[in-house]
Amino acid sequence: MALFLLFFLAFSPAAPRGAEPSATIVKEDSVAAFMQERFACLLGLEGASGRKDRRTATEQLALWYAARGYRPVWTSPALRSGLLSAVNSAVDDGLLPSDYHCTDIEHYLKHPPRGTGEQARCDILLTDAMLSLATHLRYGKVDPERLDPNWNLTDPKRLAELQLQLQKALASGSILTALQKMRPEYFKYGLEREALARYRQIEQAGGWPVVPGGQAIRPGQSDPRVPLIRRRLSVTGDFEGRGKESSVVLDSELAAAIRNFQKRHALQADGVAGSATLAAMNVTARERVQQLRVNLERYRWFVGQLEPTFVLVNIAGFSLQYVHEGSLRWSTRVIVGQPYRKTPVFKADMYSVLFNPRWVVPPTILAEDALPAIRQDPGYLSRKQLQVIDGKGSPVDPSSINWNAFGAAAFPYRLQQKAGDHGALGRIKFVMPNRHIVYLHDTPTKDLFEKSSRTFSSGCIRVENPARLAELVLDDSLKWNGGAIRNAIATGKTHSEPLPRRIPVFILYLTAVAERDEVFFLEDIYDRDGAVLKALNAPTQKLTMESCGF
C-alpha cells in the first residue's frame, strides 16, 4: 500500500514554494477536510454493514484521495467535459454510460457545484466514474470467475499502474485520451468494435426483413420468399447484386450470397435456404448487437494476457488458431465437448508433443461410461481395445476382477488403450498439464470434421491436422519437419518431444468474431451468452453517501 500511495503523491500537484495560498487553494483545502471526514465515516459504515461489494470501491476511492491529501480532482470544467465524452463513448465498447454517472456529470457541467458538500459529492462521483470506466475498459465489467469457476485467465489487476496513468492524465489535462487508451490494443477487439458500430446502424435503420419459414428453397427453384431473402442479405452485405429485386428465382448469384451467409454463421455452405439458414437470417439486428456486446466483454477478460506466440481454441467456433510473433500463422478445425460434457474455458501452457500416445481412461469417463458399460457387457474392453493395468504397470486379466466390487473413486486399476490409429488420442497428443485433464490431440474419427457443428468429444479438443500443429510448435524445420513427424509416428513407439519453449494455450468461448470486414456469428452451443448479457446490463451499484452527510 505504501508503494501505491507513493505513485500518486509523486504526481499530485503542489502549490509553488513561497506562494501565498489563494482563495481557490483555501476552498480546496476546505473540501479536502470535508472529504477526509466523510470517507472515514463511509469506510466505517461499509465495514460495519459487511457490504463487501461496495467496500472495495469505497476503499479504492479513499486511497485515491488519501494520496492527494483529499484535494479535489475535478476543479476544471475542461476535465469534466473530457470525462463526459469518454463516458458517452463507452457505448461504442458495448458498455452502458449510465454505469458511470453520465447524468450527474452532465448536471455538474451545466450547474457547477456550490458549497463544500456539493463540491465534494461531485468530485467523488466523477472520480468513481473515471476509475470504474478505466477498469471496465481494461479488464471488463463482468467478473468471469463468478460466471465460470473454471476461469483461470484473470490478470492480476495492476490498479496502481492503471491509476498512475490516470493521475498523469489529470495533471496534463488529457483524461479523454487516457481513458480511450484503456481499451485493449488487440486488433480483433478493434474489428469487433467496428462491427458493433455497423450493426447498431443497421438496427437504428430498422434492421432487416423477416423471411417466413416453409419448405427449403434450393438453387434454381422459384419461391415468393426469394425477393425477401435477397433484401435480407443485401442489408448485411452478403448479396450485392442489382436489378433482380423482384425475381422469385434463387439464381446462382443469390446462392453464392447464401453460401457466404452460411459460412459466416457456421452453417453448411450449400446455398440452400433451409430451416437453419432461415432461422439465422431471422435473428434480429438488436440480438446481433447484444451478441457483439457480449463478445467485446469476453475480449476484455483475456486480451491483456496474450503473448506474441500462442494457440487459441474457440470452442463455439470449433476452430484453432496458431499465432506466431503476433501474426496468424495457421488455423484448423476442431471437435469440442458435447453439451453435457462441456469443454472448459481455461489457459494452460503446452510443453511437449507426445507421438503414439497411450490413452488412459480419465476419471469422469471411467465413472460415467466405462465402468457401467463393463458391468453390463464384458466385451466392452476388447471392443475399445482397453487393457487393465495394475498399480505396478502390469496387465491384469479382466475376468479375474469383480467389476461390481469397486466404484470409480476406489477403482485400483487403470484402463489403458494401446497406441495406434484406433486409439482415442490418435497418433499425437499435445501435453499441457491442467486440472481438467483436457488436451489437444489427434482422433481416429476424421469424418466428424466435415460436420458444421462439432460437439462430439468428452471435453478434450480433437485437432483436424495435428501433424501440422506439431511441426509448428516444435519449430525446428530440420529436425522436426513434416517428414520427420511422419517417421516418428510410423515407428509406433511412444515418444515425448519437448518444445523449444512453452506455448500458452487459450481455450475460449467466443460467439461473435470479426475477421477483416466480415462478422462470424456462431451458435451459443453451451448457452452462455445470456448470463454474460444479464451481468453486462445489470446496473453497477451506486455510491450511497447520504448517510455520511454528503
N, C-alpha and C positions, 0 to 999 in steps of 0.2 A: 504493500500500500504506500510505503514511503516513496518508492520509485514512481508510482502512479502520480503522487502529488507533485513530485519534483518536475515531471514532464510539464504539468500545467503552470506551475509557478515560473518556470523558465520563460514562458511565453505570455504571462499576464502583463498587460500594460501598466506602467507605473508613472507617477507624476514626476516631471523633471526636478532635479535637485535644486533646492533653493527657491522653487516657485511657491508663490502664495496659493493656498488652497482656494479654488474658485467656488462660486455658488454651486456649479454643477457637481464638483467633487464632494462638497458637503452634502448635497442632495443624494448623491450615490452612496455615500457613507451611511446616510440615514436609512436608505433602502437596504443596504447590506446588513446593518444591525437588525433590522426588522426580519430579513430572511433568515439570518442565523438563528434567531429566537424561534421562528416558526418551524424551521427544519428540525430543531431539537424536539419540538412538540410532535411533528409529523412522525419522526422516527420512533418516538416513544409510543405513539398510538399504534403504529404498524406492528411494533414488537409485541405490544400487549394483546392486540387482536389476532395475531398469528396469521395475518393476510400475507402469506409468503409471496404470492404472485405480484403484488404491488410493492412489497417491501424492497425487492431488488431494484425496481425502477426508482423508488424514492431514495434509496441509498446511493444509487448512481448519480442522481441529481445533486444530492447533498455533497458527494465527493467533488463533483464538478465545481460547485460554488465554494466549497471549502478551499479548493486550490486557488481560487481567485480572491480569497478573503471576502467572499459573499458579495463582491461587487456585481452589479447588474451587467448583463451581456448586450441586450438589445436596445441600446440607447440611440442607435442611428436608424432613422426611417429607411435608409437605403438597405441596411442589413435586413430589416423586417420585410421589405419588398422582395429582396432576393430569396429569403426563406419561403415566402408565399409562392413565388414562381417555382421553386423546387418542389414544394408540396403539391401544387397543382399538376406538375408534370409527372408525379408518381403514378398517375393513371396510365401513362404510356408503358409502365412496367407491370401493369396488372394489379397495382395496389390501390387502396382507397384513400383519397385525400382527407376524408373525414377522420381517418385514424390519427391525423397529425394536426388537429385543431385548426383546420383551414378557416372555419367561420370566425373563430376568435382572432386569428391573425388579420383577417380582412377587417374585423371590427376595430382592432387597435391601429390599423393603418389609417382608417377614416377618423377615428377618435382616439388620439394619443392618450395614454393613461395619465390620470391625475391622482395625486396623493400617494403616500408611501405604500399603502396596502395594495392599491391597484397597480402601481408600477411593479411591485414585487410579484404579484399574481401574473401579470403579463409576461414578465421575464421568465418565470418558471415554466409557464405554458409553452412559450416559444422554444426554450431550451429542450423541453421534453419532446416537442415536435421534431427538432433537429436531430437529437440523439436517436429517437425511435426511427425516423426515416433513414438515417445513415445506417443503422443496424439492419433494418429490413432490406435495404438495397444491397448491402454487402452479404448478409447471411440468410435472408428470408424472414418473413413474418411468422410463419408457422414452424413450430418445433417438430422436426420429423421423428424424433425419438418418442414423442407422445403418440404418434400415429402408428409407428412400427418399432417394436422393441428390438428388432434385429439390426436397426440402423447403427452403423459404426463409422460414418463418414464425417461426423460433426467436427468442424475445425475449431480448435480452442480459440474462443473469441478474443482476439488481441485488442480488447477495448481501449487499453492505454494508447496503443498505436493509432487506432481509429480516432479517438478523441483528441490526440495530439494534432492530427491533420486538421480537424475541425477548429481547434484553438488557433492554429496558424492562419486558417482561412478567415476567422473572425478578426484577427489582428490586421489582416491585409484587406478586409472588406470584400472578400471573394467567396462568400458562403455558397452561392448558387453553383459556381464551378466546382467547388469542393464536394458538394453533395452529388452532383452529376458524376463525378469520378468514383463515387462509391459503387456504381453499377459494375457488375462483372465485366471484365475486358474480353472474355472468351467470345470469339467471333460468332459462334452459334447463338449465343444469347442475343447479340445484336440482330441477327437474322430473325430470331423469334419475336423480338420487339417490332421489327418491321412488319412481320406477318400479322401481329396483333393490330397494328395500325390499319393495315389493308382490310382486315375482316371487320374491324369497327366501322370503317367507311361503308362497307357492304351492308352491315346491319343498319346503320343510320339511313341508308338509301332505300331501305325496305326489304333487304335480304334477297331471296330467290324464290321462284315459284315452286309450289308443291306438285310433284308428279304422282298421280293416283297409281295405286297398285294394280295388279292384274297379271295376266299371262306375260311370260318373258318375251321380250322383243329381240329377235336375232338380226344380225346384219342382212340386209336385202329385204326384210319384211316391212310391211306398212302397218301403221298404228296411229290413231288420232293423238296419242300422247307424245309422239316424236317431236312436234314443234315445242312442246313444253320442255322436253329433255334438252333440246338444242338451246333454248333460252336459259335453262338452269345452268348448263355447262358454260355458257357464254359469260355469266356473271363471275365465275371463278377463273376464267381464262383457259379452261380446258378445251373449249371449242372457239375457234377464231374464224370460222367460215362466214361468208356473207352471201346474200342473195337467195338463200334456200329456207328462209324463216318459216314459210308455210308448208313446206314439203312434209308429207307424212311417211316418207321412206327413210329407214335407217340405212343411209348410204355409207360408203367406205370412209368418207371424211368424218362423219359423226361416230362411226365405230372406232376410229382411231382416237377420237376425243374421249369416248367412253373408256377405252383401254387406259388412257393416261389418267383419267379419274380413278379407275380401279387400282392402278399402280399406286397412286397417292393415298389410297385408303386400304392398302394391304389386302385387296381382293383379287380373285383370279382374273387376270387381264385377258378376257376372251372377247371383249366388245359386245357382249350380250347384256341388255338391260333387264337383268333378273331381279328377284326379290331382294337379295342382299345389296345389290348395287342401287336399286331404287330407295331402299331404306337409308343408305348412306347419303344419297342425294337429298333426302328429306330431313336430315338433321338440320336444324335451323342455324342461321348465321349467328344468332345470340349464343347458342350452345357451343359453336365453334370458338367464339370469342372467349367463353368461360374455359374451354379446354386449353386454349393458348395461355390464359392467365395461370391456370394450374401448373402448366409445364414451365413457364417462366419462374414460378416459385421453386419448382424442383431444381432448375438450373442453379438458382442462388444457393441451394443447400450444398452443392458439391463442387462447383467450378473452381472455388478457391483452393481446392486440394489437387487439382490436375497438375501433373508434371509434364515435361516435354515429351516423354515417351510413356505410353500406357495402352492397355487394352480396355475397351468399353463394350460391354454387352448391354443391349437394350432388350429387356425381357418382352415388353409389349410389342416391339418391332421385330422380334425373332432375328436379331442381327448382331454381328460382332464387328467391331472396327479396331484396327491396329493403327495407332498414331505414333509416328516416329519423329522425334525432334520437332514437334508442333505441327507436322503435316500428316494428313491421312494417307497412309501407305497402302492399306488393303482392307477389304471388308468381305464378309461371307455370311451365309445364312446359318441359323442355329435352331435347335429344338430346346424348349424350356419345360418347366414343370406343369403338370396338369393342375386344374383349378383346385383340386383337393390336396395337392402336394406342391404348393406354390414354390417357385424358385425365390429364395430370399434376396432382399436388397442389401448389399454389403460391399466392402472393399477388402481385398486380400492381396498379398504380394506373391507373384509367381517366381519360383526359384529354380525349377528344373523341368525337363521333359523326360517322361518315362516311356520307353519303347517296349512294346509287347507286355503291357501291364496285366497283372492278375487281379480280377475283381473280387473283393471281399464284400459280402452282403452287409450293408450298413444296418444299424440298429432299427431304424424305422421300418425298412423293408422286411427285416427279419421278423419283427413283431407283427406287422400288419399283413404281410404277404406270404413269406417263405414258410414260417412255422405252421400257420393254419393250412397251407396247401400240402405240406409234407404229411401232416396228420391225416388228411383226407386221402392222399394219393402218394404213396412212397415212390412212385415213378417220376415224381416232380424233379427229384435230384438229377436223375440221369437225363431227363429232357433238357434241363437247364445246364447240364454238364457241370454240376457243382460237386466239389469234394468236401467231405467233413474233415476238418483239421483240428487236432487237439492242441493243448497249451504248449507242447514241445515241438509243434510243427509237423507231427506225423499224421498220415492219413488214418481215418477210422472207418470201419465197416458200418454203414448206416443201419444195417439190420440188427446190429448189436446195441442200438440206442433205443431207450424207451422215450419216444418223442412227446408223450403226454406228461412226462415227469418234470419238464422244465418250461418255465416261462422265458420270455425273451431276456428279461433282466438277469436271470440266473443261468442262462444257457452257457455251458462250459466249453463249447466248441466255436469254431468259426466256419462259415460256409464260404468256400473259395472256388472261383472259376479259373480254369486254365487260360493262359493267354492264347489268342488266336482270333481269326476273323469272326468266329461265332460269339466271342466274349462281349459282355455288356459294354465294356470300355473300348472295344475295337483294338486298334494297334497302337494308339498313342493316348497318353494321359498327361495333362499339364498340372504339375504339382504346385498347389497354392494353399498351404495349410490354413484351415478355418474351422470354427466350432460347428459349422453347419454340415461338414463333410460333403461339401458341394464343390465339384471340379469341372473344368473344361475337358472334354475327351472326344474320341472318335466313337463311331457307332456302327454296328452291322446293318442297321435298318436305314439304308441310304434313301430308299424310295420316299420316306416321310418328308424329306426336304422339299419335295415338289408340292406339298400341301401349302395353301396360303396361310392357314392358321396352324401353328406347330406347337401345341401344348400336349406333349406325349411322354415326357420323362417323369421320373420320380423326384425331380428337384435339380438334378445336375444339368449342365449345359452341353448338349451334343453339337459338335462343330462339323460343318459340311466338309471342309477341306483341312483337316488337322495337320497334314504333312506340310502344307504351305505355311501354316501358322508356326509350326516347329522351326521351319527354315528361317522365318523372320525373327523369332525371339532368340534363337541360338546365335544369329548374327555373325556367322563365320562362313563366307562363301566358298572357302577352300575346304575346310574340314566338314562342314555341315550344309552342303548344297543338296538339291533335290535327289541326286543320285545316291549320295551318302545316306540320306534318310531312308530311301527305299532299301538300301543294302542292310541297314540296321534292323529294319522291320523283317526282311527276308530271313535273317538268322533265326528268328523265332525265340531268341533269348531275351529275357527281361533285362533291360539296361537303362540306368538313370544317367542323364547328361545334364550337369549343372549349367545354368545360364551364365553368361559373362557378367551380368548384373541383374539384380532383381527388377521385375517389371510390375508395377501396380495394376491390378485388375479391378475395374469398377463394374459391379453388377447393378444396373439401374433400371428404373421403370419410367419411361417417357412415352406418352400417348400422343404427343404432337411435336413434330420435329421439322424445323425449317432447313431446307437444303437449297442454297442459291436463291432462285426466285420462286421455288415451289414449297408447299407445306404438305407434309405427310401426316394425315390423321389416322391414328391406329386404334384398334379396338381395345377398350379397357377390360382386358381379359380377366383381371383379378378384382374388378370393381373397386378400385382405389381412388379414382378421381373425385368421387362425391365427398369423401371425408376431407380431402385437401381443400376442395372448394368451400365447404362449410366453414372450415377453420380460417380460410383466407377471407371470407366475407364477414366473419364474426367481428364486431367492433372491438377495438382494443379497450381495455378498462380505463376509464378516465381518471385523472388525478382527482382525489377528493380532499380539498384543502380547507373547506369551510369550517371544519371543527377546530382548526388551529388559528382562527381569527383572520384568515385572508379575505 
